[in-house]
């Protein structure tokens, strides 16, 4: 378990001390974070790092997980996609199962906290099943810029009961919501296994263990096998790059267990890129291993993020922190992190020639790569580390509770 | 959500009223149940039914889940097997990861309850990380009759800090434990989808949906694909039975996601029984569907439970409740439920000829099947329903808290 003092060398003593001061009116306050998975995905990752640090400030921060049957998660996955604009068939049965799982959970989940922070849509209706005695916050990690209208109207039924909504991007603000909305950027933990500086020995060991050849420079994309992450687009772009520079593409993505579509997307991809995979030019890995992700980002010549949608894009943050040049789509939260030409390159998602051009540029010019990367690391240090997220949570709690 | 009154028709008003009386000194007491999975396995199933009823009595019963990385669950699965007698290589790293997951969880899990009930070995060390302010109970659902000695010695380090240990069988009592030990039999919920009486229409629909032919009588065994459940033995016995009676064997078992061995066992089985499977004589199903389990027990001509080990054997209880004749091994908790010749037949696990003989007997004599089954249903009504489990928990809490 890490403590705030462990981050002194990274963010400086002033930052740590100012966090301690922010907690002064919150000692002993009991705050509950509630989401729907302990494992997999950016939300769980952030909470794993956030919770011990919140407790280290002097308040009591608890974390619980909403329980649901597989049917419930199938429905909430559809809701997740629809909040990002997909169509959804919003039947009475779906609504009933969604609400029922929350009601069932409330029966054996007693809430006597000073504040409740609900993450994402799965536990959103939970607020209906308690006598409200404290502020409730809905922390939405999803891109809300163009939600399916019918679903949004339905979810507002629950959202209007909340005291505040926290979103990841000013652009996700909803004008039709009477609730106070505030923007809190997500963050990464520089001391987590995924981001910590590894020894050269460990890097070499992992590359060998996972059969990643290093005789040519490689491009890394880290993302789930999800249509919104466009892994096929990444492969098309790679083929264009390889016409100019001899290199490899490594696609690294976990198969989230709550994502029934991932396996299908992976298999289609593996079939389409069979020749490149057999030749060793494209490497697909689905291992759930944070240190492998770290190594593949750390060792990459350049990072690609060819997403069509991104709530925020924590994989970009991780790559920037490792001092890597990043070539990415101008979607979701990515432009909050990347300034075109300063710490990476931004492109329209369908500009595949543009992507290839920038990747070639970085691959051919290590000094450019180094310069972009150095800026990227400072961007993250300033804005996107877990210590800033702790401070933002304390600000939120001070506003709500004191 | 079910309430106690829903069970009136099944257990009678006296039983329900006596449960209400037992809660009189416990109103408002806050009890915490803590285990390591919401889904899959008998423990989670019991808690799903138990928790709402505990809350219905007037006390506040909460339920939380220990969070752990996949490495943690790999280790605790080995511990589970070793508590049932397997060898285990108890390295310092394994011990450290086991304890660390508990310590990490304790940081964001605040315990201010009047009593804590810890289920099985995964969260056992949690007690080390709190200032003890209330009685803690270790509820062990595993067959402890011959645990690996080294592991048992290690786990006692945590167990001796508990106020009481609850086991499922008098035979699991440990003489070397200074802690009070009490026996509480597990139970099934007659109103859960797995056990509720289905309409004939639903039964027919499910058999059709899952392609289970009904032109011949069939034998059902419900159990995980686990070596201790001996599915290969079940197939060998079936071949002997089929020499005498034309019938089928249906093996129905979920692939628990926390069980890395299940897939391998399933595949070996499918390969070995390829001919029988292709001929439709043996049906293997791995679907996670409680109603399918219900239908396969309800429709079976006879139930087989060829386990080599069983903590208690809830699948036997479920079958008995459906009025089925059960032919099962004399292991673990099964003899607590089955009396040979009265409500089923008990055999030594290696007496495969004996198993075949009893199965043939029941298949050839429907009136014998009916008689055994009727006795079985009464055994369960009297001893193994969820209402009795609620009463036992209230007795335990009265002893500890009042």
Interface residues (C-beta under 8 A of the other chain):
Chain A: X1 X30 X33 X38 X39 X51 X52 X55 X60 X61 X62 X63 X64 X65 X67 X69 X70 X103 X104 X107 X108 X109 X110 X257 X288
Chain B: X1 X30 X33 X38 X39 X51 X52 X55 X60 X61 X62 X63 X64 X65 X67 X69 X70 X103 X104 X107 X108 X109 X110 X257 X288
